[in-house]
Amino acid sequence: MVLMDEWPDLRGAGYVRARSFCRAAIAGRKDAEEAREIFVIAAKEANLLH
């Protein structure tokens, strides 16, 4: 999993927010599409997506 194994800064605000949204989506507390959007934004900020 990218969030756990490949993220360059595990303490950055984008990472923390993405992790939180993804966990909430898995638990059914957030919409999966919203979590995906937050993840993509954070991944771009971390230079994991171009």
Residue, then its C-alpha position, 0 to 999 in steps of 0.5 A: m500500500v502506497l500510504m504505508d510503504e512508499w510515502p516520502d513524508l509520513r508526518g506531512a499534513g497531506y499524508v495525514r489527511a489522506r490516511s485519515f480519509c482512506r481509513a474513514a472510507i474503508a470504515g464506511r464513514k466517508d465517501a470513497e470518491e472523496a477519499r480518492e480525491i484527497f489521496v490524489i492531491a496528497a500524492k501530487e504534493a508528495n511528487l508521487l504523481h505527475 
